[in-house]
Amino acid sequence: MTDLIPQVKNHPSETSAYDLSFVFPCLNEEATLSLCIQQVNESLASSSMHYEIIVADNGSTDRSREIAVELGCRVVPVNERGYGAALRGGIEAAMGEYVMFADSDNTYLYEDASRLYTAASEKNADMAIASRMTGQIEPGAMPFLHRWAGTPVLTWLINRLFNGRLSDCNSGFRCIRKSSYETWNIRSNGMEFASELLIKALKCGAKSVEISSGLRKGPEGRVAHLRTWRDGMRHLLFIFSEKPSLFEMIGFTILLLATILQITAFITGPISVAGLFHIFDMHTQALLLLSGIFGAQFYLFGCMLYLQSKDPPMKLTRKLIFLDEGVLFFTLLATVCGCIGLAGYIGAQWSLSGFSNLNLAHNLLFGCHILALFITFSVGLLGLHVLKKAHN
């Protein structure tokens, strides 16, 4: 297997840097690792670049480490488990100007490595992505749900929310400039590493390019590390966590509209429209109450996301985040008093009616709407300030 080791001309001198470091995240990949390394060597060895191959081992118990050493690779042990953790460990140890990585399961077109590096270096890009979606995907290489729902939806979300022009947000075959990567503050340990890398790069204004590549079917019997619903949810959570303004604006708009319509319903009472249907009756008020609570929760979630984001919030949101603790105390006190007052009012009216049936639904729904918002905001702001103290 010595013919798989890069030739001497591809090794830098002691004082020079590598042009490229290729990182394989690895967890028990002895069945395919040598094939992946061979294909990368065949792609890169014919060029004049200086490169190294790193196997970021995430605790393999098979012969993966031995195979990597036999083939002239540098093994970097990464104790913290997870796809993202392995890649972060490998990238941190890399000595190349650019760092390329791909899974070690022989599913990517590793022969495109040289072309991917050329696209990044010649276009002076911070990131180059080998897109599977614009290339040839072998039958059975990608689950139906991933190909036609998961990846397209996540890609659309990232493009829409962060002004990207991507075709494959989940491609695990990429080339990045290490100096740029070090400014992106990547922290993910799991599969959401792929989304974080793209989003942080887009938010930093990094230049990205794509090449058309593809995907092969994995070896028979191999159990994929990817878990569809768990990892898909992790991607979604990270995408949303980087866009607090989405929840801020949606929540605020729903909350405002629901409250305005609730006030209108309280003032006007039920209204007949052209004698065909009625609006602003009890059913409308009940739905507006639920909508108001939904909007308030969305808005407060956006407020909490700003605690770990550098994005600027609205002025109102900023005031709530930095609300004086004394004001918060009296808000909580007023909320409790309001609940007691409403319960007392209902009890008094029930007593005056001889403890018979009450007809207070119209007024009660309006009062519950206002009180529900106070309860939601007071408890939400309490949690927000506790998190803020912990975050600081």
N, C-alpha and C positions, 0 to 999 in steps of 0.2 A: 504493500500500500504506500510505499515511499513516493510513488509518482504523483500522489495526491497532494504532497506538501509543496507550497509555493517555492519557486526557484529563488536563488540567492539574490538575483537582481531586483526582486520585489520586496526585499527587506531594506529598510532605511539604515543610514549610518547611525551611530550612537547619538549624534547631535541633531539629527533631523527628525521631523515628525512624520507619521504615517499620513498618507493622503486619505485613507479610508480604513475604518475598523468595521468589520462585519460581526454582528452579535446574534448568536442563536440562544434564545431562552430554552432551557432544557429541563425536563422532568421525566426520566425514564423513557428515553427516545432511542435506545440502542438499535431498534429495528430499522430506523430511517436516518439517523444522524449522519452516518458515513456517506450516504447518497447525497444528502444536502450539502455537506462540506465539499464533496467531489464536484458537484455542479457549480458551486460558487467559485471554487478554484479554477475550473475550466473557463468560466466566464471572465474572471479577473486576471488570471495569470498571463494571458496573452497581451495585456496592456502594459504600459510602462509605469503604472502607478505603484506606489508602495502601500501595501495593505497588510492587515492582520486579521485573523479570525478568532473570535472569542466565544467560548461556550459558557454562558451564565447558568451554572448548574444550581437548580432550586431544590436540591436534596435527593438526587437520583439514587436508587438502590440497585440499579442494574449496572451494565458496563459502559454507560454513556461517558463517564469521565475518562476511562481508559481509552476508549475509542478516540475521543477528542485529542488526548495527548499523543496517541500513536500517529494521528494525522497532522501533527504539528500545530495544533490550536492551543491557545492559552485558556485555561480553565479558571473561571472566577466563581468561587462558591458564594451563593446568596442564601443566607439563612432564613430571611423573612419570606414566607410563602406567598405565591401569587404571580400571575403573568406580568403584571406591571412591576412588581417588586424585582423580579428576575431581570427585566429589561432595564430598569433604573440602575440596578447593580452593574450590569454589563456596560451600559453607556457611561456610567461614572468612571469605570476602569479603562475605557477606551482611550487610545492615544492618537487617534486619527482626527484630521480636520473635519471630516464627515464621518458619521456613524450610520451604517445601514443595518437593518434587522429584519428577520423573517422567522416564522415558526420552523421548528426542526422536525416536522412531520411529513416532509416531502410532498406538500400540497401546492406550494407556490412555484412559479416558474423561475427558478433560481438562475437560469441561463440569462435572465434579463438584468442581472445585477450590474453588469458593466454599462448597459444602456441606461439604467436608473441613475447610476453615479454620474454619467455623462450629462444627463438632463439637468441634474442638480448643479454640477460644477460649471458647465458652459453657460447656463442661464443665471448663475450666481444666486441660486435659490436657497432659502433656508430649509425647505423641505420638498422632497420629491416623493410621490406616491405611485406605486404600481397598482393601477386600478383593475380589479377583477371584473367589474361590471361592464367595462367597455371592451374587454377581451373575450377569449374563448374559455367558457366554463364547462368542464367535462360533465356529462350526465352523472348525477349522484354525488358530485363534488360539493355541492352546497344544498342544504335542506330547503325545500320549497318555501317554507315560512321565512327563512333568512333572506332568500334571494328576492322574493316578490313582495315582502312586507317589511321585515325588520330593517334590513340595510337601506332600502329606498326611503322609508319613513324617517329613520334617524339621520340620514344624509340630508333629506329635505329640511328637517328641523334645524340642523346646524347651518345649512346654507341660508335659511330664512332668518334665523335669529342672529347670526354672526357674520352675515354678508360674505359667505363663502361661495366658491364655484366648484364644488367637489362632485365626483360621481360615485365615490366609494369611501364612506367614512370609516368603514370597519376593516379596510385592508390592513393586514399585518405585515406588509412588505413595503418598507419606507426607508428613505435616506434623509438624514437631517444634519445640518451644520451644528457641531457640538457647541460652539461658542454661543449660538442663538438658543439652543436647547437649555443651556445653563441659566438663561435669563427668564425662562418661562415658568420656573418654580413648579415642576411637575411632582405630584405627591401620590397619585393613585397606585395602589398595589394590585388591583384586580384587572379584569378585562376592560374596565372603563378607561384604562390608560390610553386606549386608542382615541377615544373621544376627547379626553383632556388634552392630549398632545395637539389635536387639530384646533380645538377651541382656544387654547392659550396662544397658539401661533397666530390665529386669526385676530384675536384681540390685541396682540402686540404688533399687528401690521406686517407680519412675516410674509415673505414671498414664497408661494407654493406653486409647484408644477405637477402635472400628472403624465404618466405614460400608460399606454394600453398594455395590459399583461394578461393574466388569466388565472385559472385555478384547476388543479388536478384532484381526482378522487383520492382520498386517503387510503392507506393500506387496510385490507380487510381485517376486521376484528379489533381494530384500534378504538379505544374509548376516548372520545374527544374531551378535552379539559373544559370546553365551553358548555355552559348550562343556559339553555335558551331563555327561560323566563327570568331566572335570577340575574343573569348578566345583562339581559335586555333592560331590566328595571334599573340596574346600576348605571347603565348608559343614560337612560332617561333622567334619573335623579341628578347625575352630574351635569347634563345639558341644562336642566332647569335651574340648578344651583348657580350656574354662571350667568343667568339672565334674570335677576330679581325684578327688574323693571316690568317684565312680562306679567308677573303676579301682582305687582303693585298697580299697574294701570288697569288690568282686567278686573281685579278686586275692587278698586276704587270706583270704576265706572258702574259695575253691577250694584254696589252698595249705594251709590248716589241716586241712580235711577230708581231702584226699588224703594228707597226712602221718600223720594219726591212723589212717586205714584201712591205710596201709602198715605202720605199727608193729604194728597188730592182726594183719595178715597174717603178719608175721614171727614174732610170738609164737605164734599159733595154728596156722599152717600151713593147708593146704587143709581146708575144712570142707564136709561134705555136709549139704544142707538138705532134710530130709524124704525123703532118698534119691532126690530128683528131679534135683538139679543141685548142682554144686560151686562154691564161691567161694574167694577168696584163694589161687588157684593162681598159676602163673607169668604167665598171661595177665592176670589181675587186677593183679598187681604191676607189670607193664609199663605198663598203662594208667594206673595210679596214679602211676607215675614221670612219664609225659607230662603228666598233670594237674597234678602238683606244679610242674613247670617252667613250664607255662602260667600257673598262678596267680602264681608268683613274678615272671614277666615283666610281667603285668598290674599287680601291686602296685608294682613298681619304676617302671613307666611313670607310675603315679599319683604316686609320690614326685617324679619329675622335673617333672611338671606343676605341683606346688606351688611350684617355684622362681619361676614367673612369675604365681602366683595369690595373691590376698589371702585366700582361703578358709582356715579353720583345719584342719590335719590332725589325725589321731589322735595321742595321746601317743607311741606306738611309732614312728609315721612321723616325728614331729618329732625324736625321738632319733636316728633313722637319718640324717636330713638333716643334723643337726648333730653327727654322730658324730665323736669325737676322732680325729685323723689317726693317732695312735699305735695306737689300737684297730683302725683300718682296716688298718694295716700288718701287725699280728699276725694279723688275720683272713685276709688274703691269704696270709701265710706258712703258716698252719695248713691252708688249702685246698690249697696246693701239696704240703705234707707228707702230707696225707690221700690225695691222688691217688697219690703215690709209694708210700705205705704199702699202698694197695689193690692196686696193680700188683705190688708185692713179695710180698704175701700170695698172690695168684693164681699168680705164678711159682713160689713155694715149694711150693704145693700141687700144681702141675703136675709139679714135679721129684719130689716124694714119690710121685706116682702113676706114676712111670716115663715121664713125658711122654705118657701115654695120655689117654683121655677123662676129663674132669672132670665132677663133678656138684655144682656150686656155684651153680647158677642162683638158688635160693631166697635164699641169703645175699648173692649178688652183686647182685641186684635191689634188695634193701634198702640195701646199701652205696652203690650207684649213686644211689639216691633221695636219700640224705642228702648225698652228695658233690655231686650235681647242684645241690642247693639252695645249698650253700656256694659252689660256683663261680658260679652265677647271681647270688647276692647280693653276693659279694665283687667281681666284675667290674662288676656294676650299681652298687654303691655307689662304686666307683672312678670310674666315669663320672659319677655324680651329683655327686661332690665336685669333679671337674674342671669340670663345667658350673656348679656353684655359684660357684667361683672366677671363672669367666669372666663370670657374671651379675653378680657384685658389682663 
